[in-house]
Amino acid sequence: MPTSPRGALRRHSADVYTARTPCRLLPGKSHSTMSVIRTGAGLLLYSPTPIDDSMHAQISALGDVVWLVAPNPFHNLYLADAAAAFPRARVFLARGVAKRSPACAALPDVADTPPALGDLTWHRLPLRGGAEELV
């Protein structure tokens, strides 16, 4: 997949965008990708990446962020920052995220069930140690 300029949303369809940012947690060049999905209720940010002023403006231009999703215990690094940037959004943590990141567990308005996505269905894939991947 071609990389968008740093800090730019890439449109895949009228309802799906992604943003890729460099990730320095692993050796070598790697990146993290956030998906921005338009739902009937508003926008869902899946695996949030850093939200600077430019990214905030791009996302806000698409609509109101109503959900922030940490899909597994490894993709939650920027969730608290995203929650601060979009304080009215509800948060869903996949199983295992709260144990790995107490800061995420302490966020306000953490939901017990993943957001409804109309006709789409979430799948919960088991990971080691009782955690899960939400796809």
C-alpha positions in Angstrom: 0.0 0.0 0.0 1.4 3.4 -0.9 2.3 5.6 2.1 0.5 8.9 2.5 2.7 11.9 3.4 3.3 11.9 7.1 0.3 13.3 8.9 -2.1 12.9 6.0 -5.2 10.7 5.9 -5.5 8.4 2.9 -9.0 7.8 1.5 -9.9 4.2 0.6 -13.6 4.8 0.2 -16.2 7.3 1.3 -16.2 5.7 4.7 -12.7 4.4 5.3 -9.4 6.3 5.7 -6.0 5.4 7.1 -3.1 7.3 8.5 0.4 5.9 8.8 3.1 7.2 11.1 6.6 6.0 11.8 7.0 3.7 14.8 10.3 3.6 16.7 9.4 0.8 19.1 11.0 -1.9 16.9 14.4 -1.9 15.3 14.5 -0.8 11.6 11.8 1.1 9.8 8.3 0.3 10.8 5.0 2.2 11.0 1.7 2.2 12.8 -1.6 2.6 11.0 -4.8 4.0 12.3 -8.1 3.4 10.5 -10.8 6.0 10.5 -14.2 4.4 9.8 -17.4 6.3 9.3 -20.3 4.6 11.0 -23.9 5.6 11.2 -23.3 7.2 14.6 -20.0 9.0 13.7 -16.3 8.2 13.3 -14.5 5.3 14.8 -10.7 5.4 15.3 -9.2 1.9 15.2 -5.7 1.7 16.7 -5.2 5.5 17.1 -1.8 6.9 16.1 -0.5 10.3 17.3 -3.1 13.1 16.9 -1.3 16.4 16.2 -3.2 19.6 15.2 -3.2 18.7 11.5 -4.5 15.2 12.0 -7.1 16.4 14.4 -8.3 18.9 11.8 -8.4 16.3 9.1 -10.4 13.8 11.2 -12.7 16.5 12.6 -13.5 17.6 9.0 -14.9 14.1 8.4 -17.3 14.2 11.4 -17.5 13.6 15.1 -15.3 10.9 16.6 -17.6 8.7 18.7 -15.4 5.6 19.3 -11.8 4.9 20.0 -10.8 1.2 19.7 -7.6 -0.4 21.1 -7.9 -3.7 19.1 -5.2 -5.6 21.1 -2.7 -5.2 23.8 0.0 -3.9 21.4 -1.9 -1.2 19.6 -2.9 1.1 22.4 0.2 3.4 22.7 -1.6 6.5 21.6 -5.1 5.7 22.9 -4.9 8.0 25.9 -3.7 10.9 23.7 -6.6 10.2 21.3 -9.0 10.2 24.2 -7.7 13.6 25.2 -8.1 14.9 21.7 -11.6 13.6 21.3 -13.0 13.7 24.9 -16.6 12.9 23.9 -15.6 9.6 22.3 -16.3 6.3 24.0 -13.4 3.8 24.4 -13.4 0.1 23.8 -10.4 -2.0 25.0 -9.9 -5.5 23.6 -9.3 -8.1 26.2 -5.8 -7.8 27.6 -5.3 -4.1 26.9 -6.3 -3.0 30.5 -3.8 -5.4 32.0 -1.0 -4.2 29.8 -1.9 -0.5 30.0 -3.5 0.7 33.3 -3.6 4.2 31.8 -6.0 2.9 29.2 -8.1 1.2 31.8 -8.4 4.5 33.7 -9.8 6.4 30.7 -13.4 7.7 31.2 -16.3 6.0 29.4 -14.7 2.6 28.7 -17.4 0.4 27.1 -17.9 -3.3 28.0 -18.8 -4.2 24.4 -17.4 -3.2 21.1 -19.2 -0.6 19.0 -22.0 -1.7 16.7 -21.1 -1.3 13.0 -24.4 -1.9 11.3 -24.2 -5.1 9.2 -20.5 -5.7 10.0 -19.4 -8.1 12.7 -16.4 -7.9 15.0 -14.3 -11.0 15.3 -12.4 -11.8 18.5 -9.2 -13.7 17.8 -7.5 -15.2 20.9 -4.0 -14.3 21.8 -1.6 -15.7 24.4 -2.3 -15.0 28.0 -6.1 -14.5 27.6 -5.8 -11.4 25.4 -7.5 -10.9 22.1 -7.3 -9.2 18.7 -10.5 -7.4 17.7 -10.9 -7.3 13.9 
